[in-house]
């Protein structure tokens, strides 16, 4: 599959979650449903890797960063099989640390948003343009709109190591950057703070606020909040804010109870402080009506990432990383959800779906062994198809990516790995 979202480079995975709707889905063949199939992992240490994206055939780029209030980022071009660094950008100015974003633009450039800066790089990783963003906060990534402009916003959450009691909520500011020199050409202050990353469907940008889903429209010259739309989802006592939204089946789907995600200690298991159970949230894009479905009904849940929607099979999968539960639901024609399967599993990162085979890529962190395992599930039944060690001692909370050849890439704050399907231990399905 080549992702054809306007504004993005035509590759199998040009940006985080595969594109601005955050479908996290590919129709490429992984081979995970072949009889007797297994997996092979090639890994290397790569501290603070956020994501991998693909540009032209064989090109694999990884975004990495340092930590602290004055962190920097850089981009590496990787050998697609060995993961050796083929080229590295210069250090890119950043700021306060929170994982940023990388995408391959339709114009051939690579764009990075990290800390309080945006950068444009060419395919050889030379810096073309840099822009200091207005707030002294991390900007947590961006989406590319159909006309090539970038939409970004500041991160409204508590940073790791910060005192929650001293946190000041500030409504997020949505910015539109033109792609040539990264000039700010439009800006609007949204009604609420936002911790989640942006999503977009066409030129409509979705912002998950701390209590309400909002949206704004870009017409090529003007950015305007849709004041007639407000999907209020914070309706339960003890419920906290939502994370990134997947736009699918006429709705925005996301997970709540994100408060406490700054307590990550190499795993989210047992770190949740929320009183209300964690929910799968559905906000109807036509009416703004929000409906909540409990993932497991337990207190102490926490999550930092989106659910995944299989639009072909009408299945949505959510998870509670604090309690170690994954749950799947059938989606009715009216958007209602019916429990399909549930399993105990310590998953925390963005899921990944190979839609043709129904192979759902998840993880399962084993704290006793200090090992994050990669687990491929059948999305219809929840049955385990394959499992293998990722070689990462910490639980991934970031982004996997589809590869070029019956493979995918796994990232964590310690490790990057290539995972290839095999017919046997020594016979890769791809190269």
C-alpha positions as CSV (number, residue, x, y, z in Angstrom):
1,X,0.0,0.0,0.0
2,X,1.1,3.5,-0.8
3,X,-0.4,6.1,1.5
4,X,-2.0,8.7,-0.6
5,X,-3.1,11.3,1.9
6,X,-2.7,14.6,0.1
7,X,0.3,16.6,1.4
8,X,2.3,13.5,2.3
9,X,5.0,11.7,0.2
10,X,3.5,8.6,-1.5
11,X,5.1,5.8,0.5
12,X,3.8,3.0,2.7
13,X,4.3,5.0,5.9
14,X,5.1,8.7,5.3
15,X,4.2,9.9,8.8
16,X,3.2,8.8,12.3
17,X,0.2,6.5,12.5
18,X,0.4,6.2,8.7
19,X,-1.3,9.6,8.0
20,X,-3.4,12.4,9.6
21,X,-6.5,10.3,10.3
22,X,-4.3,8.1,12.6
23,X,-5.6,4.9,11.0
24,X,-2.4,3.0,12.1
25,X,-3.4,0.6,9.3
26,X,-1.7,-0.9,6.2
27,X,-3.0,-3.2,3.5
28,X,0.5,-4.5,2.8
29,X,1.1,-8.2,3.4
30,X,3.0,-9.0,6.6
31,X,2.6,-12.7,6.2
32,X,1.5,-13.1,9.8
33,X,-1.4,-15.4,8.8
34,X,0.7,-17.9,6.9
35,X,0.7,-21.4,8.3
36,X,3.7,-21.9,10.6
37,X,4.8,-18.3,10.2
38,X,7.1,-16.8,12.8
39,X,9.0,-13.6,13.3
40,X,12.7,-12.6,13.3
41,X,14.0,-9.4,15.0
42,X,17.0,-7.3,14.2
43,X,17.6,-4.6,16.8
44,X,20.0,-2.0,18.0
45,X,20.2,0.3,21.0
46,X,18.8,3.7,20.0
47,X,17.9,5.8,23.1
48,X,14.9,8.0,22.8
49,X,13.7,7.0,19.3
50,X,10.2,8.3,18.7
51,X,9.2,7.0,15.2
52,X,10.3,5.8,11.8
53,X,8.9,7.0,8.5
54,X,9.5,5.9,4.9
55,X,10.1,8.2,1.9
56,X,11.4,7.0,-1.5
57,X,11.9,3.2,-1.9
58,X,14.4,1.9,0.6
59,X,14.6,5.1,2.5
60,X,14.0,4.7,6.3
61,X,14.3,7.7,8.6
62,X,14.2,7.7,12.4
63,X,13.5,10.7,14.8
64,X,15.6,10.7,18.0
65,X,16.1,13.2,20.8
66,X,17.9,14.0,24.1
67,X,16.1,14.9,27.4
68,X,15.7,17.8,29.7
69,X,14.5,21.4,29.3
70,X,16.9,22.2,26.5
71,X,16.8,19.0,24.5
72,X,17.8,18.6,20.9
73,X,16.5,16.3,18.2
74,X,18.1,14.7,15.1
75,X,17.1,12.5,12.2
76,X,18.9,9.4,11.1
77,X,18.6,7.6,7.8
78,X,18.8,3.9,8.5
79,X,19.7,0.8,6.4
80,X,16.2,-0.7,6.0
81,X,17.4,-4.2,7.1
82,X,20.5,-3.9,9.4
83,X,19.3,-0.6,10.9
84,X,22.8,0.8,10.7
85,X,23.0,4.6,10.5
86,X,23.6,5.6,6.9
87,X,23.4,9.4,7.5
88,X,22.6,11.8,10.3
89,X,21.3,15.3,10.4
90,X,22.9,18.1,12.4
91,X,21.6,18.7,15.9
92,X,18.1,20.3,15.6
93,X,17.1,23.0,18.1
94,X,14.4,21.8,20.4
95,X,13.4,22.9,23.9
96,X,11.4,21.2,26.7
97,X,11.2,17.5,26.1
98,X,8.2,15.6,24.8
99,X,8.2,13.2,21.8
100,X,7.8,15.2,18.6
101,X,7.1,14.2,15.1
102,X,8.6,13.5,11.7
103,X,6.9,13.2,8.3
104,X,7.8,13.0,4.6
105,X,6.1,15.8,2.7
106,X,4.7,15.6,-0.8
107,X,7.4,18.2,-1.8
108,X,10.1,15.7,-1.0
109,X,11.3,17.3,2.2
110,X,11.3,15.9,5.7
111,X,9.7,18.0,8.5
112,X,10.4,17.7,12.2
113,X,8.5,19.4,15.1
114,X,10.2,18.9,18.5
115,X,10.4,21.1,21.6
116,X,9.6,24.6,20.6
117,X,11.0,24.4,17.0
118,X,9.9,23.2,13.6
119,X,12.5,22.2,10.9
120,X,12.5,21.4,7.2
121,X,15.2,19.0,6.0
122,X,16.0,17.7,2.5
123,X,16.3,14.0,1.7
124,X,20.0,14.1,2.5
125,X,19.2,15.5,6.0
126,X,20.5,19.0,5.3
127,X,18.5,21.7,7.1
128,X,16.5,23.9,4.7
129,X,14.6,26.0,7.2
130,X,14.0,26.3,11.0
131,X,11.3,28.2,12.9
132,X,11.2,29.0,16.6
133,X,7.6,28.4,17.7
134,X,5.9,31.0,20.0
135,X,5.4,29.2,23.3
136,X,8.1,27.9,25.6
137,X,6.6,24.5,25.6
138,X,7.1,21.3,23.7
139,X,5.0,21.1,20.5
140,X,3.9,17.5,20.2
141,X,4.1,16.8,16.5
142,X,2.0,18.0,13.6
143,X,-0.2,16.9,10.7
144,X,0.2,17.9,7.0
145,X,-3.0,19.3,5.4
146,X,-4.0,18.6,1.8
147,X,-2.5,21.9,0.4
148,X,0.9,21.1,2.1
149,X,0.6,23.4,5.1
150,X,1.5,22.0,8.5
151,X,-0.8,22.2,11.6
152,X,0.8,22.0,15.0
153,X,0.1,22.9,18.6
154,X,1.7,23.1,22.0
155,X,1.5,20.2,24.5
156,X,-0.6,21.0,27.6
157,X,0.3,18.2,29.8
158,X,2.6,17.7,32.8
159,X,6.2,16.9,31.8
160,X,8.0,13.9,33.4
161,X,9.6,14.9,36.7
162,X,7.4,18.0,37.0
163,X,5.2,18.7,40.1
164,X,1.5,18.3,39.1
165,X,0.6,20.8,41.8
166,X,2.5,23.5,40.0
167,X,1.0,22.9,36.6
168,X,-0.9,25.8,35.0
169,X,-3.5,24.9,32.4
170,X,-3.4,27.1,29.3
171,X,-5.7,26.8,26.3
172,X,-3.7,25.4,23.4
173,X,-2.8,27.5,20.4
174,X,-3.2,25.9,17.0
175,X,-0.8,27.1,14.4
176,X,-0.6,26.8,10.6
177,X,2.9,26.8,9.0
178,X,3.5,27.3,5.3
179,X,5.9,24.6,4.1
180,X,8.6,26.7,2.4
181,X,10.1,28.7,5.2
182,X,7.8,27.5,8.0
183,X,6.3,30.9,8.5
184,X,3.3,31.1,10.8
185,X,0.4,32.0,8.5
186,X,-2.6,31.5,10.8
187,X,-3.1,30.9,14.5
188,X,-6.1,30.5,16.8
189,X,-6.4,29.8,20.6
190,X,-8.6,26.8,21.2
191,X,-11.1,26.8,24.1
192,X,-9.1,24.3,26.2
193,X,-5.7,22.9,26.9
194,X,-4.8,19.8,24.8
195,X,-2.5,17.0,25.6
196,X,-3.3,14.7,22.7
197,X,-1.7,15.0,19.2
198,X,-3.7,16.5,16.4
199,X,-5.7,14.5,13.9
200,X,-7.1,15.7,10.6
201,X,-9.6,14.7,7.9
202,X,-9.0,16.7,4.8
203,X,-8.5,20.3,5.9
204,X,-10.4,19.9,9.2
205,X,-8.2,19.6,12.2
206,X,-9.4,17.7,15.3
207,X,-8.1,18.8,18.7
208,X,-8.9,16.6,21.8
209,X,-9.1,19.1,24.6
210,X,-9.0,18.2,28.3
211,X,-12.9,17.9,28.4
212,X,-14.2,18.3,24.8
213,X,-13.3,17.4,21.2
214,X,-13.0,20.5,19.1
215,X,-12.3,21.1,15.5
216,X,-11.0,23.9,13.3
217,X,-11.1,24.4,9.5
218,X,-8.3,25.7,7.2
219,X,-9.5,27.1,3.9
220,X,-6.0,27.9,2.5
221,X,-6.0,31.4,3.9
222,X,-7.9,31.4,7.2
223,X,-8.1,29.1,10.2
224,X,-11.4,29.1,12.1
225,X,-12.8,27.1,15.0
226,X,-16.0,25.3,14.2
227,X,-18.1,26.9,17.0
228,X,-21.1,24.7,16.2
229,X,-19.3,21.5,17.1
230,X,-18.2,20.5,20.6
231,X,-18.0,16.8,21.5
232,X,-17.9,17.0,25.3
233,X,-16.7,13.6,26.7
234,X,-15.7,14.4,30.3
235,X,-19.0,13.4,31.9
236,X,-18.0,10.9,34.6
237,X,-16.7,11.9,38.0
238,X,-13.0,10.9,38.3
239,X,-12.5,10.7,34.5
240,X,-9.5,12.6,33.1
241,X,-8.4,13.8,29.7
242,X,-8.3,12.0,26.3
243,X,-5.4,11.2,24.0
244,X,-4.9,11.1,20.2
245,X,-8.0,10.5,18.1
246,X,-8.4,8.0,15.2
247,X,-10.9,9.4,12.6
248,X,-12.9,6.5,11.3
249,X,-16.4,5.3,10.6
250,X,-17.9,8.8,10.9
251,X,-16.4,9.4,14.4
252,X,-13.4,10.3,16.4
253,X,-12.2,7.5,18.6
254,X,-9.9,8.0,21.5
255,X,-9.0,6.8,25.0
256,X,-9.4,8.8,28.2
257,X,-7.8,8.8,31.6
258,X,-4.5,10.1,30.3
259,X,-3.7,11.9,33.6
260,X,-0.7,10.3,35.3
261,X,1.1,9.4,32.0
262,X,4.0,11.4,33.2
263,X,4.5,8.7,35.9
264,X,5.9,6.3,33.3
265,X,8.8,4.4,34.8
266,X,9.7,2.1,31.9
267,X,6.2,0.7,32.1
268,X,2.7,2.1,32.7
269,X,1.6,-1.0,34.6
270,X,0.5,-0.1,38.1
271,X,1.2,3.7,37.5
272,X,-2.4,4.8,37.0
273,X,-4.0,7.2,39.5
274,X,-7.4,7.8,37.9
275,X,-10.5,6.9,39.9
276,X,-13.0,6.3,37.1
277,X,-12.5,3.4,34.8
278,X,-10.7,4.1,31.5
279,X,-13.0,4.5,28.5
280,X,-13.1,4.1,24.8
281,X,-14.6,7.4,23.7
282,X,-16.6,7.8,20.4
283,X,-17.5,11.3,19.3
284,X,-19.9,11.4,16.3
285,X,-18.6,13.8,13.7
286,X,-22.0,14.9,12.6
287,X,-23.7,15.5,15.9
288,X,-20.8,15.9,18.4
289,X,-22.5,13.3,20.7
290,X,-19.9,11.4,22.8
291,X,-20.4,7.9,24.0
292,X,-18.2,6.0,26.5
293,X,-17.4,2.3,26.7
294,X,-15.4,0.9,29.6
295,X,-12.2,-1.0,28.6
296,X,-12.1,-3.2,31.8
297,X,-14.1,-1.4,34.5
298,X,-11.1,-1.1,36.9
299,X,-9.8,2.0,38.6
300,X,-6.1,2.9,38.3
301,X,-6.1,2.9,34.5
302,X,-3.8,5.1,32.4
303,X,-3.0,5.3,28.7
304,X,-1.0,7.6,26.5
305,X,-2.0,6.6,23.0
306,X,-4.9,6.0,20.6
307,X,-7.2,3.0,20.0
308,X,-7.3,1.4,16.5
309,X,-10.3,1.0,14.2
310,X,-10.5,-1.8,11.6
311,X,-12.9,-0.1,9.2
312,X,-13.3,-3.2,7.0
313,X,-14.4,-5.5,9.9
314,X,-16.0,-2.7,12.0
315,X,-13.9,-3.6,15.0
316,X,-12.3,-1.1,17.4
317,X,-9.5,-2.1,19.9
318,X,-8.7,-0.2,23.0
319,X,-6.4,-0.8,26.0
320,X,-5.7,0.1,29.6
321,X,-2.0,0.2,30.1
322,X,-2.2,0.8,33.9
323,X,-4.2,-2.4,34.4
324,X,-2.7,-4.4,31.5
325,X,-5.9,-5.1,29.5
326,X,-6.6,-5.0,25.8
327,X,-10.3,-5.1,24.7
328,X,-12.0,-5.3,21.3
329,X,-15.5,-4.3,20.3
330,X,-17.8,-4.7,17.4
331,X,-19.1,-1.4,16.0
332,X,-22.7,-1.4,14.9
333,X,-24.1,0.6,12.0
334,X,-25.2,3.2,14.5
335,X,-21.8,3.4,16.1
336,X,-22.7,1.4,19.2
337,X,-20.1,-1.0,20.6
338,X,-20.5,-4.6,21.7
339,X,-17.7,-6.5,23.5
340,X,-15.9,-8.9,21.2
341,X,-12.9,-10.2,23.1
342,X,-10.6,-9.2,26.0
343,X,-7.1,-10.3,27.1
344,X,-4.7,-9.5,29.8
345,X,-1.6,-8.0,28.2
346,X,0.8,-5.1,29.1
347,X,0.4,-3.1,25.9
348,X,1.1,0.7,25.7
349,X,2.4,1.8,22.3
350,X,0.4,2.8,19.2
351,X,-1.1,-0.4,17.7
352,X,-0.5,-1.4,14.0
353,X,-2.9,-3.3,11.8
354,X,-2.1,-5.2,8.6
355,X,-5.7,-5.1,7.4
356,X,-5.6,-7.8,4.7
357,X,-4.7,-10.6,7.1
358,X,-6.2,-9.0,10.2
359,X,-2.8,-9.1,11.9
360,X,-2.8,-6.7,14.9
361,X,0.6,-5.8,16.1
362,X,0.7,-5.1,19.9
363,X,3.3,-5.4,22.7
364,X,3.4,-7.2,26.1
365,X,5.9,-5.9,28.6
366,X,7.4,-8.5,31.0
367,X,8.7,-6.5,34.0
368,X,10.3,-9.5,35.6
369,X,12.5,-10.1,32.5
370,X,12.7,-6.4,31.6
371,X,11.6,-7.2,28.1
372,X,9.0,-5.7,25.8
373,X,7.6,-8.5,23.6
374,X,6.0,-8.0,20.2
375,X,2.7,-9.9,19.9
376,X,0.7,-10.3,16.7
377,X,-3.0,-11.0,17.4
378,X,-5.9,-12.0,15.2
379,X,-8.1,-8.8,15.4
380,X,-11.3,-10.8,15.0
381,X,-10.7,-13.3,17.8
382,X,-7.9,-11.9,19.9
383,X,-6.0,-15.1,19.4
384,X,-2.2,-14.9,19.6
385,X,-0.6,-15.7,16.3
386,X,3.1,-14.9,17.0
387,X,5.3,-13.5,19.8
388,X,8.9,-12.5,20.0
389,X,11.2,-10.4,22.2
390,X,11.8,-6.9,20.9
391,X,15.1,-6.6,22.8
392,X,13.8,-3.5,24.5
393,X,14.0,-3.5,28.3
394,X,11.4,-0.8,28.6
395,X,7.8,-0.7,27.5
396,X,7.2,1.1,24.2
397,X,4.9,4.0,24.4
398,X,5.7,5.4,20.9
399,X,5.2,4.6,17.2
400,X,5.7,1.4,15.1
401,X,5.8,1.7,11.3
402,X,5.2,-0.5,8.3
403,X,8.4,-1.4,6.4
404,X,9.3,-1.9,2.8
405,X,9.3,-5.7,2.6
406,X,6.9,-7.9,4.7
407,X,8.2,-6.2,7.8
408,X,7.6,-3.5,10.3
409,X,9.7,-1.3,12.7
410,X,9.4,-1.1,16.5
411,X,10.6,1.8,18.5
412,X,11.0,2.5,22.2
413,X,13.0,4.9,24.4
414,X,15.8,2.3,24.4
415,X,15.6,0.3,21.2
416,X,14.8,0.3,17.5
417,X,14.0,-3.0,15.9
418,X,13.0,-4.5,12.5
419,X,10.5,-7.3,12.7
420,X,10.2,-9.6,9.7
421,X,7.8,-12.4,9.1
422,X,9.3,-15.8,8.3
423,X,8.0,-19.1,7.0
424,X,10.6,-20.7,9.2
425,X,13.4,-19.5,11.5
426,X,15.7,-19.1,8.6
427,X,13.4,-18.3,5.7
428,X,12.2,-14.7,5.6
429,X,9.0,-14.0,3.7
430,X,10.5,-10.8,2.4
431,X,14.1,-10.2,1.6
